[in-house]
Amino acid sequence: MSDIRDRREELIDRIARRVVEMRLGMVAIVMLESAKPISFLGNQAMIFFQPFYRTFFTSPLYDEFASLLEDRENIELLIQRIEKYEEEYERKERAQDDPGH
């Protein structure tokens, strides 16, 4: 069970970092917050489209992300992680803009 939890944390962390690197943190947070009540439907849609996806891509992350969407708690964890990395990114930006402080 710990391995599953560790893998979930790793995936959430990876997604959050990528979103922040792309400077899409606020957009992602708004989308995730609004989709949280229907996250299970997102999971079901991903499962439905899986055969089409597999025709073009071979990433196991698709399955992991689909299972991540099953639980609203994971969506909340992802939002929190994005917020954390957004704050870190902004702090670094301010430090670079104002090196005297």
N, CA, C and O atoms as a GROMACS GRO file, in nm:
protein
  404
    1MET      N    1   0.082  -0.119   0.000
    1MET     CA    2   0.000   0.000   0.000
    1MET      C    3   0.087   0.126   0.000
    1MET      O    4   0.052   0.226  -0.063
    2SER      N    5   0.199   0.121   0.070
    2SER     CA    6   0.289   0.235   0.075
    2SER      C    7   0.347   0.266  -0.063
    2SER      O    8   0.366   0.383  -0.098
    3ASP      N    9   0.377   0.162  -0.141
    3ASP     CA   10   0.429   0.182  -0.275
    3ASP      C   11   0.329   0.257  -0.363
    3ASP      O   12   0.367   0.344  -0.440
    4ILE      N   13   0.202   0.222  -0.350
    4ILE     CA   14   0.097   0.289  -0.427
    4ILE      C   15   0.088   0.435  -0.387
    4ILE      O   16   0.079   0.524  -0.472
    5ARG      N   17   0.092   0.461  -0.258
    5ARG     CA   18   0.086   0.598  -0.207
    5ARG      C   19   0.208   0.678  -0.253
    5ARG      O   20   0.196   0.794  -0.293
    6ASP      N   21   0.325   0.615  -0.248
    6ASP     CA   22   0.447   0.682  -0.292
    6ASP      C   23   0.439   0.716  -0.441
    6ASP      O   24   0.477   0.825  -0.483
    7ARG      N   25   0.390   0.621  -0.520
    7ARG     CA   26   0.377   0.643  -0.664
    7ARG      C   27   0.276   0.755  -0.693
    7ARG      O   28   0.298   0.837  -0.782
    8ARG      N   29   0.167   0.757  -0.617
    8ARG     CA   30   0.067   0.862  -0.633
    8ARG      C   31   0.129   0.998  -0.603
    8ARG      O   32   0.110   1.094  -0.678
    9GLU      N   33   0.204   1.007  -0.493
    9GLU     CA   34   0.270   1.132  -0.456
    9GLU      C   35   0.369   1.175  -0.564
    9GLU      O   36   0.378   1.293  -0.598
   10GLU      N   37   0.443   1.079  -0.617
   10GLU     CA   38   0.540   1.108  -0.722
   10GLU      C   39   0.472   1.163  -0.847
   10GLU      O   40   0.519   1.259  -0.908
   11LEU      N   41   0.361   1.102  -0.885
   11LEU     CA   42   0.287   1.145  -1.003
   11LEU      C   43   0.227   1.284  -0.982
   11LEU      O   44   0.235   1.369  -1.071
   12ILE      N   45   0.168   1.308  -0.867
   12ILE     CA   46   0.112   1.439  -0.836
   12ILE      C   47   0.222   1.545  -0.840
   12ILE      O   48   0.203   1.653  -0.895
   13ASP      N   49   0.336   1.513  -0.782
   13ASP     CA   50   0.448   1.605  -0.779
   13ASP      C   51   0.496   1.636  -0.921
   13ASP      O   52   0.522   1.751  -0.956
   14ARG      N   53   0.508   1.534  -1.000
   14ARG     CA   54   0.555   1.549  -1.139
   14ARG      C   55   0.460   1.637  -1.220
   14ARG      O   56   0.504   1.726  -1.294
   15ILE      N   57   0.331   1.611  -1.208
   15ILE     CA   58   0.231   1.690  -1.280
   15ILE      C   59   0.234   1.835  -1.234
   15ILE      O   60   0.233   1.927  -1.316
   16ALA      N   61   0.238   1.856  -1.103
   16ALA     CA   62   0.237   1.992  -1.048
   16ALA      C   63   0.359   2.071  -1.094
   16ALA      O   64   0.347   2.187  -1.134
   17ARG      N   65   0.475   2.009  -1.088
   17ARG     CA   66   0.597   2.078  -1.132
   17ARG      C   67   0.589   2.116  -1.280
   17ARG      O   68   0.628   2.227  -1.319
   18ARG      N   69   0.540   2.025  -1.361
   18ARG     CA   70   0.529   2.052  -1.506
   18ARG      C   71   0.431   2.165  -1.533
   18ARG      O   72   0.457   2.252  -1.616
   19VAL      N   73   0.320   2.164  -1.464
   19VAL     CA   74   0.220   2.271  -1.481
   19VAL      C   75   0.281   2.406  -1.446
   19VAL      O   76   0.262   2.504  -1.518
   20VAL      N   77   0.354   2.413  -1.336
   20VAL     CA   78   0.416   2.539  -1.293
   20VAL      C   79   0.527   2.580  -1.390
   20VAL      O   80   0.540   2.698  -1.420
   21GLU      N   81   0.606   2.485  -1.438
   21GLU     CA   82   0.710   2.516  -1.536
   21GLU      C   83   0.650   2.579  -1.661
   21GLU      O   84   0.711   2.667  -1.722
   22MET      N   85   0.533   2.533  -1.699
   22MET     CA   86   0.466   2.585  -1.819
   22MET      C   87   0.391   2.715  -1.790
   22MET      O   88   0.330   2.772  -1.880
   23ARG      N   89   0.395   2.761  -1.664
   23ARG     CA   90   0.328   2.883  -1.619
   23ARG      C   91   0.177   2.874  -1.636
   23ARG      O   92   0.112   2.972  -1.673
   24LEU      N   93   0.122   2.757  -1.609
   24LEU     CA   94  -0.022   2.734  -1.619
   24LEU      C   95  -0.085   2.705  -1.484
   24LEU      O   96  -0.194   2.648  -1.477
   25GLY      N   97  -0.018   2.743  -1.377
   25GLY     CA   98  -0.065   2.710  -1.243
   25GLY      C   99  -0.205   2.759  -1.213
   25GLY      O  100  -0.290   2.681  -1.170
   26MET      N  101  -0.230   2.887  -1.235
   26MET     CA  102  -0.362   2.943  -1.203
   26MET      C  103  -0.471   2.882  -1.291
   26MET      O  104  -0.581   2.853  -1.244
   27VAL      N  105  -0.442   2.865  -1.417
   27VAL     CA  106  -0.539   2.804  -1.509
   27VAL      C  107  -0.571   2.662  -1.464
   27VAL      O  108  -0.688   2.622  -1.459
   28ALA      N  109  -0.467   2.587  -1.430
   28ALA     CA  110  -0.487   2.449  -1.385
   28ALA      C  111  -0.568   2.443  -1.257
   28ALA      O  112  -0.656   2.358  -1.242
   29ILE      N  113  -0.540   2.533  -1.164
   29ILE     CA  114  -0.613   2.534  -1.037
   29ILE      C  115  -0.760   2.562  -1.060
   29ILE      O  116  -0.846   2.495  -1.003
   30VAL      N  117  -0.790   2.661  -1.143
   30VAL     CA  118  -0.930   2.694  -1.172
   30VAL      C  119  -1.000   2.574  -1.237
   30VAL      O  120  -1.112   2.539  -1.200
   31MET      N  121  -0.933   2.513  -1.334
   31MET     CA  122  -0.994   2.397  -1.401
   31MET      C  123  -1.014   2.280  -1.305
   31MET      O  124  -1.120   2.217  -1.307
   32LEU      N  125  -0.914   2.253  -1.222
   32LEU     CA  126  -0.926   2.142  -1.128
   32LEU      C  127  -1.034   2.168  -1.024
   32LEU      O  128  -1.111   2.077  -0.990
   33GLU      N  129  -1.041   2.290  -0.974
   33GLU     CA  130  -1.144   2.324  -0.875
   33GLU      C  131  -1.284   2.307  -0.935
   33GLU      O  132  -1.374   2.254  -0.870
   34SER      N  133  -1.301   2.352  -1.058
   34SER     CA  134  -1.434   2.343  -1.119
   34SER      C  135  -1.468   2.200  -1.160
   34SER      O  136  -1.585   2.164  -1.168
   35ALA      N  137  -1.367   2.120  -1.187
   35ALA     CA  138  -1.392   1.982  -1.230
   35ALA      C  139  -1.393   1.882  -1.114
   35ALA      O  140  -1.428   1.766  -1.132
   36LYS      N  141  -1.356   1.928  -0.995
   36LYS     CA  142  -1.348   1.838  -0.880
   36LYS      C  143  -1.477   1.759  -0.857
   36LYS      O  144  -1.470   1.638  -0.831
   37PRO      N  145  -1.595   1.822  -0.864
   37PRO     CA  146  -1.718   1.746  -0.839
   37PRO      C  147  -1.744   1.635  -0.943
   37PRO      O  148  -1.816   1.539  -0.914
   38ILE      N  149  -1.687   1.650  -1.061
   38ILE     CA  150  -1.712   1.548  -1.165
   38ILE      C  151  -1.584   1.474  -1.203
   38ILE      O  152  -1.573   1.421  -1.314
   39SER      N  153  -1.487   1.471  -1.113
   39SER     CA  154  -1.359   1.407  -1.144
   39SER      C  155  -1.375   1.260  -1.180
   39SER      O  156  -1.301   1.207  -1.263
   40PHE      N  157  -1.471   1.193  -1.118
   40PHE     CA  158  -1.493   1.052  -1.150
   40PHE      C  159  -1.535   1.036  -1.295
   40PHE      O  160  -1.496   0.940  -1.361
   41LEU      N  161  -1.615   1.130  -1.346
   41LEU     CA  162  -1.655   1.125  -1.486
   41LEU      C  163  -1.534   1.144  -1.578
   41LEU      O  164  -1.526   1.084  -1.685
   42GLY      N  165  -1.442   1.229  -1.536
   42GLY     CA  166  -1.318   1.247  -1.612
   42GLY      C  167  -1.241   1.117  -1.620
   42GLY      O  168  -1.186   1.082  -1.725
   43ASN      N  169  -1.237   1.047  -1.509
   43ASN     CA  170  -1.173   0.916  -1.505
   43ASN      C  171  -1.240   0.821  -1.603
   43ASN      O  172  -1.172   0.750  -1.678
   44GLN      N  173  -1.371   0.818  -1.602
   44GLN     CA  174  -1.444   0.728  -1.691
   44GLN      C  175  -1.424   0.766  -1.838
   44GLN      O  176  -1.414   0.678  -1.924
   45ALA      N  177  -1.417   0.896  -1.867
   45ALA     CA  178  -1.392   0.940  -2.004
   45ALA      C  179  -1.253   0.897  -2.050
   45ALA      O  180  -1.235   0.855  -2.164
   46MET      N  181  -1.156   0.908  -1.961
   46MET     CA  182  -1.020   0.866  -1.997
   46MET      C  183  -1.016   0.717  -2.024
   46MET      O  184  -0.946   0.672  -2.116
   47ILE      N  185  -1.088   0.639  -1.946
   47ILE     CA  186  -1.093   0.495  -1.969
   47ILE      C  187  -1.159   0.466  -2.104
   47ILE      O  188  -1.114   0.378  -2.178
   48PHE      N  189  -1.265   0.540  -2.135
   48PHE     CA  190  -1.334   0.522  -2.263
   48PHE      C  191  -1.242   0.552  -2.381
   48PHE      O  192  -1.241   0.478  -2.480
   49PHE      N  193  -1.164   0.660  -2.371
   49PHE     CA  194  -1.077   0.700  -2.482
   49PHE      C  195  -0.942   0.630  -2.483
   49PHE      O  196  -0.860   0.654  -2.572
   50GLN      N  197  -0.918   0.546  -2.386
   50GLN     CA  198  -0.789   0.477  -2.375
   50GLN      C  199  -0.749   0.402  -2.503
   50GLN      O  200  -0.633   0.412  -2.543
   51PRO      N  201  -0.839   0.328  -2.569
   51PRO     CA  202  -0.796   0.259  -2.692
   51PRO      C  203  -0.748   0.355  -2.801
   51PRO      O  204  -0.654   0.324  -2.875
   52PHE      N  205  -0.810   0.471  -2.811
   52PHE     CA  206  -0.767   0.570  -2.910
   52PHE      C  207  -0.630   0.625  -2.873
   52PHE      O  208  -0.544   0.643  -2.959
   53TYR      N  209  -0.611   0.652  -2.745
   53TYR     CA  210  -0.485   0.705  -2.696
   53TYR      C  211  -0.373   0.605  -2.724
   53TYR      O  212  -0.265   0.642  -2.772
   54ARG      N  213  -0.398   0.480  -2.692
   54ARG     CA  214  -0.296   0.376  -2.709
   54ARG      C  215  -0.258   0.354  -2.855
   54ARG      O  216  -0.151   0.301  -2.884
   55THR      N  217  -0.343   0.395  -2.946
   55THR     CA  218  -0.312   0.383  -3.088
   55THR      C  219  -0.192   0.472  -3.123
   55THR      O  220  -0.113   0.438  -3.211
   56PHE      N  221  -0.180   0.585  -3.055
   56PHE     CA  222  -0.076   0.682  -3.089
   56PHE      C  223   0.035   0.695  -2.986
   56PHE      O  224   0.146   0.735  -3.020
   57PHE      N  225   0.007   0.662  -2.861
   57PHE     CA  226   0.104   0.681  -2.754
   57PHE      C  227   0.120   0.553  -2.672
   57PHE      O  228   0.029   0.470  -2.667
   58THR      N  229   0.235   0.540  -2.608
   58THR     CA  230   0.260   0.420  -2.527
   58THR      C  231   0.302   0.454  -2.384
   58THR      O  232   0.383   0.383  -2.325
   59SER      N  233   0.250   0.560  -2.330
   59SER     CA  234   0.289   0.603  -2.196
   59SER      C  235   0.203   0.537  -2.088
   59SER      O  236   0.080   0.543  -2.095
   60PRO      N  237   0.267   0.474  -1.988
   60PRO     CA  238   0.190   0.417  -1.877
   60PRO      C  239   0.133   0.526  -1.785
   60PRO      O  240   0.048   0.498  -1.701
   61LEU      N  241   0.179   0.649  -1.801
   61LEU     CA  242   0.130   0.759  -1.718
   61LEU      C  243  -0.019   0.786  -1.742
   61LEU      O  244  -0.088   0.834  -1.652
   62TYR      N  245  -0.068   0.755  -1.860
   62TYR     CA  246  -0.209   0.776  -1.891
   62TYR      C  247  -0.295   0.696  -1.794
   62TYR      O  248  -0.390   0.750  -1.737
   63ASP      N  249  -0.263   0.569  -1.776
   63ASP     CA  250  -0.338   0.484  -1.685
   63ASP      C  251  -0.328   0.534  -1.541
   63ASP      O  252  -0.427   0.536  -1.467
   64GLU      N  253  -0.208   0.576  -1.503
   64GLU     CA  254  -0.189   0.624  -1.366
   64GLU      C  255  -0.267   0.753  -1.343
   64GLU      O  256  -0.327   0.771  -1.237
   65PHE      N  257  -0.267   0.842  -1.441
   65PHE     CA  258  -0.341   0.967  -1.427
   65PHE      C  259  -0.491   0.940  -1.422
   65PHE      O  260  -0.564   1.004  -1.346
   66ALA      N  261  -0.538   0.846  -1.504
   66ALA     CA  262  -0.680   0.812  -1.503
   66ALA      C  263  -0.721   0.759  -1.366
   66ALA      O  264  -0.827   0.796  -1.314
   67SER      N  265  -0.639   0.674  -1.306
   67SER     CA  266  -0.674   0.621  -1.174
   67SER      C  267  -0.663   0.730  -1.067
   67SER      O  268  -0.733   0.726  -0.966
   68LEU      N  269  -0.575   0.826  -1.088
   68LEU     CA  270  -0.561   0.938  -0.996
   68LEU      C  271  -0.691   1.020  -0.989
   68LEU      O  272  -0.728   1.069  -0.883
   69LEU      N  273  -0.758   1.032  -1.102
   69LEU     CA  274  -0.881   1.112  -1.109
   69LEU      C  275  -0.999   1.047  -1.038
   69LEU      O  276  -1.100   1.113  -1.011
   70GLU      N  277  -0.988   0.920  -1.006
   70GLU     CA  278  -1.099   0.851  -0.940
   70GLU      C  279  -1.132   0.910  -0.803
   70GLU      O  280  -1.247   0.908  -0.760
   71ASP      N  281  -1.031   0.963  -0.737
   71ASP     CA  282  -1.046   1.009  -0.599
   71ASP      C  283  -1.032   1.161  -0.592
   71ASP      O  284  -0.928   1.216  -0.631
   72ARG      N  285  -1.133   1.228  -0.542
   72ARG     CA  286  -1.129   1.375  -0.532
   72ARG      C  287  -1.016   1.423  -0.441
   72ARG      O  288  -0.964   1.533  -0.458
   73GLU      N  289  -0.979   1.340  -0.346
   73GLU     CA  290  -0.869   1.376  -0.256
   73GLU      C  291  -0.741   1.400  -0.336
   73GLU      O  292  -0.662   1.489  -0.304
   74ASN      N  293  -0.720   1.319  -0.440
   74ASN     CA  294  -0.602   1.336  -0.524
   74ASN      C  295  -0.605   1.469  -0.599
   74ASN      O  296  -0.501   1.532  -0.618
   75ILE      N  297  -0.723   1.509  -0.641
   75ILE     CA  298  -0.737   1.637  -0.710
   75ILE      C  299  -0.699   1.750  -0.614
   75ILE      O  300  -0.630   1.844  -0.652
   76GLU      N  301  -0.745   1.740  -0.491
   76GLU     CA  302  -0.712   1.842  -0.391
   76GLU      C  303  -0.562   1.844  -0.363
   76GLU      O  304  -0.503   1.951  -0.349
   77LEU      N  305  -0.500   1.727  -0.354
   77LEU     CA  306  -0.355   1.720  -0.334
   77LEU      C  307  -0.281   1.785  -0.450
   77LEU      O  308  -0.182   1.855  -0.430
   78LEU      N  309  -0.328   1.761  -0.571
   78LEU     CA  310  -0.266   1.820  -0.689
   78LEU      C  311  -0.277   1.973  -0.685
   78LEU      O  312  -0.181   2.044  -0.715
   79ILE      N  313  -0.393   2.023  -0.649
   79ILE     CA  314  -0.413   2.168  -0.638
   79ILE      C  315  -0.317   2.226  -0.534
   79ILE      O  316  -0.253   2.329  -0.558
   80GLN      N  317  -0.308   2.162  -0.419
   80GLN     CA  318  -0.219   2.211  -0.312
   80GLN      C  319  -0.073   2.211  -0.357
   80GLN      O  320   0.003   2.303  -0.327
   81ARG      N  321  -0.035   2.106  -0.429
   81ARG     CA  322   0.104   2.097  -0.477
   81ARG      C  323   0.133   2.205  -0.581
   81ARG      O  324   0.241   2.263  -0.581
   82ILE      N  325   0.038   2.231  -0.670
   82ILE     CA  326   0.056   2.337  -0.770
   82ILE      C  327   0.071   2.471  -0.699
   82ILE      O  328   0.158   2.551  -0.734
   83GLU      N  329  -0.013   2.496  -0.599
   83GLU     CA  330  -0.004   2.622  -0.523
   83GLU      C  331   0.132   2.635  -0.456
   83GLU      O  332   0.191   2.743  -0.455
   84LYS      N  333   0.182   2.526  -0.400
   84LYS     CA  334   0.312   2.527  -0.333
   84LYS      C  335   0.423   2.563  -0.432
   84LYS      O  336   0.507   2.649  -0.403
   85TYR      N  337   0.424   2.498  -0.548
   85TYR     CA  338   0.530   2.524  -0.646
   85TYR      C  339   0.515   2.661  -0.710
   85TYR      O  340   0.615   2.723  -0.749
   86GLU      N  341   0.392   2.710  -0.722
   86GLU     CA  342   0.371   2.847  -0.772
   86GLU      C  343   0.435   2.947  -0.677
   86GLU      O  344   0.503   3.040  -0.720
   87GLU      N  345   0.414   2.928  -0.546
   87GLU     CA  346   0.473   3.018  -0.447
   87GLU      C  347   0.625   3.014  -0.453
   87GLU      O  348   0.691   3.118  -0.447
   88GLU      N  349   0.681   2.892  -0.465
   88GLU     CA  350   0.826   2.879  -0.474
   88GLU      C  351   0.880   2.949  -0.598
   88GLU      O  352   0.982   3.018  -0.593
   89TYR      N  353   0.811   2.931  -0.709
   89TYR     CA  354   0.853   2.991  -0.836
   89TYR      C  355   0.850   3.144  -0.825
   89TYR      O  356   0.944   3.211  -0.867
   90GLU      N  357   0.743   3.197  -0.768
   90GLU     CA  358   0.730   3.342  -0.753
   90GLU      C  359   0.836   3.398  -0.659
   90GLU      O  360   0.889   3.507  -0.681
   91ARG      N  361   0.868   3.324  -0.553
   91ARG     CA  362   0.973   3.366  -0.460
   91ARG      C  363   1.108   3.375  -0.532
   91ARG      O  364   1.183   3.470  -0.513
   92LYS      N  365   1.137   3.275  -0.615
   92LYS     CA  366   1.263   3.275  -0.691
   92LYS      C  367   1.266   3.391  -0.790
   92LYS      O  368   1.369   3.456  -0.807
   93GLU      N  369   1.154   3.416  -0.854
   93GLU     CA  370   1.145   3.527  -0.949
   93GLU      C  371   1.173   3.660  -0.880
   93GLU      O  372   1.248   3.743  -0.931
   94ARG      N  373   1.112   3.681  -0.764
   94ARG     CA  374   1.133   3.805  -0.689
   94ARG      C  375   1.279   3.819  -0.645
   94ARG      O  376   1.336   3.928  -0.649
   95ALA      N  377   1.338   3.707  -0.604
   95ALA     CA  378   1.478   3.710  -0.561
   95ALA      C  379   1.570   3.746  -0.677
   95ALA      O  380   1.670   3.816  -0.658
   96GLN      N  381   1.539   3.700  -0.796
   96GLN     CA  382   1.620   3.732  -0.914
   96GLN      C  383   1.600   3.878  -0.956
   96GLN      O  384   1.695   3.943  -1.000
   97ASP      N  385   1.478   3.927  -0.941
   97ASP     CA  386   1.449   4.066  -0.979
   97ASP      C  387   1.509   4.166  -0.880
   97ASP      O  388   1.541   4.278  -0.918
   98ASP      N  389   1.523   4.125  -0.755
   98ASP     CA  390   1.572   4.214  -0.650
   98ASP      C  391   1.685   4.145  -0.574
   98ASP      O  392   1.666   4.102  -0.460
   99PRO      N  393   1.804   4.134  -0.636
   99PRO     CA  394   1.913   4.059  -0.571
   99PRO      C  395   1.968   4.125  -0.445
   99PRO      O  396   2.041   4.059  -0.371
  100GLY      N  397   1.937   4.251  -0.418
  100GLY     CA  398   1.988   4.320  -0.299
  100GLY      C  399   1.918   4.280  -0.171
  100GLY      O  400   1.967   4.312  -0.062
  101HIS      N  401   1.806   4.210  -0.181
  101HIS     CA  402   1.729   4.176  -0.059
  101HIS      C  403   1.740   4.033  -0.027
  101HIS      O  404   1.682   3.988   0.072
   0.00000   0.00000   0.00000
